[in-house]
Amino acid sequence: MNKRGHVLNALLLALGLGFVIEPGLDMATARTTAQITVPIVLGALFPDVDTAFGRHRKTLHSLPVLAVFVAYPIVFGNLQYVWIGVLTHYLLDVVGSRRGIALFHPLSDTEYGLPSGVTTSSKYADLVTVVITTLELAAFWALHTYVVTLDLDLSAAASEAAAGLGV
């Protein structure tokens, strides 16, 4: 997917997640949406930093990089929601584009993708992005509703993790 697609995905996802986390048409929903938009957009753009160094769709498009972003808020108590942007960037590149990404880099440079994708310059790229974003929102709603709330205050977990590490 191209940068425009990643930004579109992140903005639509942040808007949708604002309603998932804080349902309603009030200031609480607007505040939640505002709080999560910038971290999600930054996370969605981060993997493409590897276009400036390393190898694109390999260096920063791997599961070890995602693991760092998932662990960061738990260990340090900040950067919440950035992992969502990184994860959805990966999903767009795997499902939405023809090329795929090297999920297991640096162990393997094999790129994984699904045949459902389009080229980044395709006139259907935005439509594919919106369809994938809708499916992501449904998955995040189910995760939030049935597994774990996405609005967790991770400061307590971060304090316990830091204490366990002797920090």
NORBEL-V431974 format. One record per helix or strand of 2 or more residues. SS is the DSSP state (hx for helix, st for strand). FROM is the first residue (numbers start at 1). TO is the last residue. Records with the same first field share a line. If there is no record, write none. Layout:
SS->FROM-TO, FROM-TO
This chain:
hx->3-21, 27-51, 63-76, 82-96, 125-147, 155-164
